[in-house]
Amino acid sequence: MQKPTNSAASPTPSPASSSPSPAATTPPVAKTLTAPDLTAEKLKNAEYYFLAKGPVKLVNGKYEDPETKRIFTMSDVVAYGDLNKDGIKDAVTAIQISIPNQGDFSYLAAFVNDNGNPRNIAAEFLGPQVKVKTITVKPEQTIDVQMDQYQPGATQPTAAISQTFKLKDPASQASPSATPTPETSPTPTPQTSPKS
């Protein structure tokens, strides 16, 4: 039978060394940034900067301008990815603006995660009478948007449009007035031919 060892026993002394061992110095640990996630709910109640008159504050995904009767509605399509290279997921969505007697116009809106709160850093006009189908955030601040375009009064899309945007350095943007710059021009591709 083995004799039980006493864990409180004093450690065996080791020979003294005149210089510190390289293993004794610990390299600094890189900090990982964290923030609460952005959600569609937060985007539905955020401020959007894409008009000259100032920000538009959505409430539950909508805003109606009392003067112009324009209705702003956030799309159900939201994409997440790191737009400013800080390791935290940001968000991109679309806004549709319905203008009385003129039609619907869509904008792409990019948000960075500012300690769990969405901060709109960029907006770009997508076009009239378009419905965003997908948004994809890719590396190097690139955003792909797939959408359908409709003719006024049409129930079926008349063209499929694919657009790619590259954000101007979002890490250095202090103003939300900066906009993504199209990397390629929109390429409408007829999806269905009109019937007579």
C-alpha positions as CSV (number, residue, x, y, z in Angstrom):
1,M,0.0,0.0,0.0
2,Q,1.3,3.4,-0.9
3,K,1.7,6.1,1.6
4,P,-0.7,9.0,0.8
5,T,1.1,12.2,-0.2
6,N,0.4,15.4,1.6
7,S,-0.5,18.2,-0.8
8,A,0.5,20.7,1.9
9,A,4.1,19.5,1.9
10,S,6.7,22.1,1.0
11,P,7.9,22.0,-2.6
12,T,11.3,20.6,-3.5
13,P,13.6,23.6,-3.8
14,S,15.1,24.2,-7.2
15,P,18.5,25.6,-7.9
16,A,18.6,29.4,-7.9
17,S,19.3,31.1,-11.2
18,S,20.9,34.5,-11.6
19,S,18.9,35.5,-14.7
20,P,15.1,35.2,-15.3
21,S,14.0,32.3,-17.5
22,P,12.5,33.2,-20.9
23,A,9.4,31.2,-19.9
24,A,8.8,33.6,-17.0
25,T,7.8,36.5,-19.3
26,T,4.4,36.2,-20.8
27,P,3.6,37.9,-24.1
28,P,0.7,40.4,-24.1
29,V,-2.6,39.0,-25.0
30,A,-4.5,40.7,-27.9
31,K,-7.7,42.2,-26.7
32,T,-10.8,40.9,-28.4
33,L,-13.5,43.5,-28.9
34,T,-17.0,42.6,-27.9
35,A,-20.3,44.4,-28.1
36,P,-23.9,43.3,-27.9
37,D,-25.1,42.1,-31.3
38,L,-27.0,44.3,-33.7
39,T,-30.5,42.9,-34.4
40,A,-33.3,43.6,-36.9
41,E,-35.2,45.0,-34.0
42,K,-32.5,47.6,-33.2
43,L,-32.3,48.6,-36.9
44,K,-36.1,49.0,-37.0
45,N,-35.7,51.7,-34.3
46,A,-32.5,53.4,-35.6
47,E,-31.7,56.7,-37.2
48,Y,-31.0,56.7,-41.0
49,Y,-29.0,59.4,-42.6
50,F,-29.6,59.7,-46.3
51,L,-31.6,62.8,-46.9
52,A,-30.4,66.4,-46.8
53,K,-32.9,67.4,-44.2
54,G,-31.3,65.2,-41.5
55,P,-31.8,61.8,-39.9
56,V,-35.0,59.8,-40.2
57,K,-35.8,57.9,-37.0
58,L,-37.8,54.7,-37.6
59,V,-40.2,53.4,-35.0
60,N,-40.9,49.6,-35.4
61,G,-39.5,49.8,-38.9
62,K,-41.5,52.8,-40.2
63,Y,-41.6,56.5,-40.4
64,E,-44.1,58.9,-42.1
65,D,-43.0,62.4,-42.8
66,P,-45.9,64.6,-41.7
67,E,-45.1,67.3,-44.3
68,T,-44.4,65.3,-47.4
69,K,-46.4,62.1,-46.6
70,R,-43.4,60.0,-47.6
71,I,-43.4,56.7,-45.9
72,F,-40.1,55.1,-45.0
73,T,-40.1,51.3,-44.4
74,M,-37.2,49.0,-43.4
75,S,-36.8,45.9,-45.5
76,D,-37.0,42.4,-43.9
77,V,-33.7,41.7,-45.6
78,V,-30.7,42.2,-43.2
79,A,-27.2,41.0,-43.6
80,Y,-24.4,40.9,-40.9
81,G,-20.7,41.1,-41.3
82,D,-17.7,43.1,-40.1
83,L,-17.7,46.4,-42.1
84,N,-15.0,48.3,-40.2
85,K,-12.5,45.5,-39.4
86,D,-12.9,45.7,-35.7
87,G,-13.9,42.0,-35.3
88,I,-17.6,42.9,-34.4
89,K,-20.5,42.1,-36.7
90,D,-22.1,45.1,-38.2
91,A,-25.3,45.2,-40.3
92,V,-26.7,46.2,-43.7
93,T,-30.4,46.6,-44.7
94,A,-32.5,48.4,-47.2
95,I,-35.1,51.2,-46.8
96,Q,-38.0,51.7,-49.2
97,I,-39.4,55.2,-49.5
98,S,-42.9,55.5,-50.9
99,I,-43.5,59.0,-52.4
100,P,-47.1,59.9,-53.2
101,N,-47.8,60.0,-56.9
102,Q,-44.2,59.1,-57.8
103,G,-43.6,55.5,-56.6
104,D,-41.2,53.6,-54.4
105,F,-37.5,54.2,-54.2
106,S,-35.0,52.0,-52.3
107,Y,-31.7,52.8,-50.5
108,L,-29.0,50.5,-49.0
109,A,-28.1,51.5,-45.4
110,A,-24.9,50.3,-43.7
111,F,-24.5,50.3,-39.9
112,V,-21.5,49.8,-37.6
113,N,-22.0,48.3,-34.2
114,D,-21.3,51.1,-31.8
115,N,-21.3,49.3,-28.4
116,G,-24.5,47.4,-29.3
117,N,-26.2,50.4,-31.0
118,P,-26.5,50.7,-34.7
119,R,-24.7,53.8,-36.1
120,N,-25.6,54.5,-39.8
121,I,-22.3,55.2,-41.6
122,A,-23.4,55.0,-45.3
123,A,-26.4,55.0,-47.6
124,E,-26.7,54.5,-51.3
125,F,-29.6,54.8,-53.7
126,L,-30.5,51.4,-55.2
127,G,-33.2,52.5,-57.7
128,P,-36.9,53.1,-58.3
129,Q,-39.4,50.3,-58.1
130,V,-36.9,47.7,-56.8
131,K,-37.4,45.0,-54.2
132,V,-34.2,43.7,-52.4
133,K,-34.0,39.9,-52.4
134,T,-30.6,39.4,-50.7
135,I,-27.8,41.4,-49.2
136,T,-24.4,39.8,-48.6
137,V,-21.5,41.3,-46.6
138,K,-18.2,40.1,-48.0
139,P,-14.6,40.6,-46.9
140,E,-12.9,44.0,-47.5
141,Q,-16.1,46.0,-46.9
142,T,-17.8,44.7,-50.0
143,I,-21.6,44.4,-50.1
144,D,-23.5,42.4,-52.8
145,V,-27.2,43.2,-53.4
146,Q,-29.6,41.1,-55.4
147,M,-32.9,42.7,-56.3
148,D,-35.8,42.6,-58.7
149,Q,-37.1,45.7,-60.6
150,Y,-40.8,46.2,-61.3
151,Q,-42.5,48.4,-63.9
152,P,-45.2,50.7,-62.4
153,G,-48.3,48.6,-61.7
154,A,-46.6,45.3,-62.5
155,T,-47.0,42.3,-60.2
156,Q,-44.1,40.4,-61.7
157,P,-40.5,41.6,-61.8
158,T,-39.2,42.8,-65.2
159,A,-35.5,42.6,-64.4
160,A,-33.1,41.0,-62.0
161,I,-30.4,43.4,-60.8
162,S,-27.1,42.5,-59.1
163,Q,-25.0,45.3,-57.6
164,T,-21.7,45.3,-55.7
165,F,-20.7,48.2,-53.4
166,K,-17.4,48.8,-51.7
167,L,-17.5,51.0,-48.6
168,K,-15.1,53.9,-48.3
169,D,-12.8,53.2,-45.3
170,P,-15.6,52.9,-42.7
171,A,-13.1,52.9,-39.8
172,S,-12.2,56.5,-40.5
173,Q,-15.7,57.8,-41.2
174,A,-16.8,60.3,-38.6
175,S,-19.8,61.4,-40.6
176,P,-22.8,59.3,-41.6
177,S,-23.0,61.1,-44.9
178,A,-20.3,58.9,-46.5
179,T,-21.7,56.5,-49.1
180,P,-20.6,53.2,-50.6
181,T,-19.2,53.6,-54.1
182,P,-20.5,51.1,-56.6
183,E,-17.7,48.8,-57.6
184,T,-19.6,47.7,-60.7
185,S,-22.5,49.3,-62.4
186,P,-25.9,47.6,-62.1
187,T,-26.5,45.0,-64.8
188,P,-30.2,44.5,-65.4
189,T,-30.9,41.1,-66.8
190,P,-34.4,40.5,-68.0
191,Q,-36.0,37.9,-65.9
192,T,-39.4,37.7,-67.6
193,S,-40.5,39.1,-70.8
194,P,-43.6,41.3,-70.8
195,K,-46.7,39.7,-72.2
196,S,-49.0,41.6,-74.5
